[in-house]
Amino acid sequence: MAPTRLAGKALRNRVIHASMTTELVKDRAVSDALVQYHVNRAIGGAALIVTEPLGMASRQRALNRPQVIPENLNGFRRWAGAVESHGCRLIGQVQDSGRGRHYAGRTHDAVGASALPDDLSWTVPRELHIDEIAALIAEFAEASRLLRDCGFSGVELSAGHGHLFHQFLSPWCNWREDAYGGDWSGRTRLVVELMAAIRGRCGDEFIIGLKLPGDDGIPGSIGVAEAKAITSILTATGDASYVCICQGAHARSLEMHVPDRYGERLPYLGIIRELKAYAHDVPMVALGRITDPAEGEAILRRGDADLIGLGRALVADPAWLVKAASNRAHDIRYCILCNTCWGTIISHHQPVACVNNPRVGQIDEADFRPETAPVKKLVVVIGAGVAGLEAAWVAAARGHDVIVFGASREVGGKARRRAPLPGGETISSIYDYQYAAALRAGAVFKLGVFATLDDISRLDPDAVVLACGSTMIPPHWLPAAEAEYVLDLRSAMENVAKLKSRQPGTAVIFDADHSEGTYAAAQTLNALFDRTIILTARDTIATEMQLVTRQGVLRRMAELRIQVATSVEPVWGDGLESGIIEYRNVYTGDRETVEDVAFFAYATPRRPNDELLRPLRARNMQVFVVGDCQSAADLLAATASGHVAGNQV
């Protein structure tokens, strides 16, 4: 990827790290962890990094953002100096959420273009007065100047994703009749004036990026036609250094903001191509589900865009570009588009984390290679799923002799069962990477072998890693005598995979799991049976998922006409022998029946398969318990716990 220039500043290549909140801020100031995260991406080869939204106006002082205020400027100098010393440009993001909110509840001090409710949270903002707009522009411009003086190369104005500037641009959100509303000239005025103010304060050699909506997914708001007008007006002034097109808003279209693994690849690219012609030759950034270096190269080669914007891909592997440039694309830990990173920062307010990168933000994260262990050991890993494989490759790379037992003849464990279902194609990259890394490091695999206590004892290992997974617990309403005949959903889907044609009747899932794999299974069943019904004792489904991917589940279940019955549980009765399942409302006891049941399975909480733990410890063996064998959770916990064990053993 050839070098280029923006606002007179050299960029060593065409890769931009798109803005991502990290939750690494400490006391609204620049922390060591925040600096380290960005330094790692600079070491990994990014040419420019856009920070998370900064606190740049007085109304933002209470937000947990790095605040651009005099007492914090030394931190900003340290941040810029550390990143730019590695040949990478650092620019700050200028953003205000306005009425937009994607947490539970409403924002009670929100401001906006007009006093109209947010489409997701129903927050109604106070309409900004003209003098308040002028004051806000002045504050953003002055904060930009302070960033420039601290060594930042520029700023990016976030005018997409349903945030404040987007709200001014949109006819759906902006019903003003003054100079900042009415027509396109009025609705774009705030952004035009803000760019001019920043350019006036910071000079010509200061990057001003624009993130603009290409399609926000809201009828009557901004689609491609409206985006063409906005892009043309905002790039005609000559103040913008680049344009980045995004999608989605604070609405049911939030899922468009970070497209997951269920949709098409490169979902923004068609719109980006169209809008490039309206950008007055201002460099265009391609963004949206770009995960493979070959995809980025093809976009640049075709001239679809001038720069490549990566967010989640550089969380998964900060050395994405370095590895690609050195013919090591096989060694990249790829983003699987699960949006777990989004969930950690938005849903849980925890530091950004990644299923495929257990070392996010650590000092040795970029192109990580484990340190050699001081003493070589024999390590036995029981289980060849994601947690066991992570422990195995790290331990082997540290120089240990590693033997891995896997009950299945293939690696991947339960993740491998998930991979063939809708939205599962990316999951295989987790265990494919781990398995290849373990083999390169010399680990020995004994697959198709169910290891017993005696098998382990005969090897006399120095340490054992238990990664035996977990088993769904039969629901309380299922008679114990029938529990062995009624399968959990994971086991039942193995039988479904053998079906070659459509089947008559109804597929029924009892859902007490509420994680993403359950609904991928429902999609598969819906394609094979006459209809599919999900029963759940909760008042909705997918409650264990982060909002941005949960929206996609709700939409797909509706589009596929998969029936969802909430606040119900089965009344077993004669069970499946009659082909009838009866279920009752958990509050009223009212009953309904499904009379043509051809498939039934349950998805429930899981108990760890830790039967070997006590016997091994009784023989005074050092035991590490990882993944679901430690506590049934998700892929993030599996790789994280396996990685820790591999480094500790």
Summary of the structure (lengths in Angstrom):
residues: 649
radius of gyration: 26.6
end to end distance: 40.4
largest distance: 82.6
contacts: 2350
relative contact order: 0.09
helix: 36%
strand: 20%
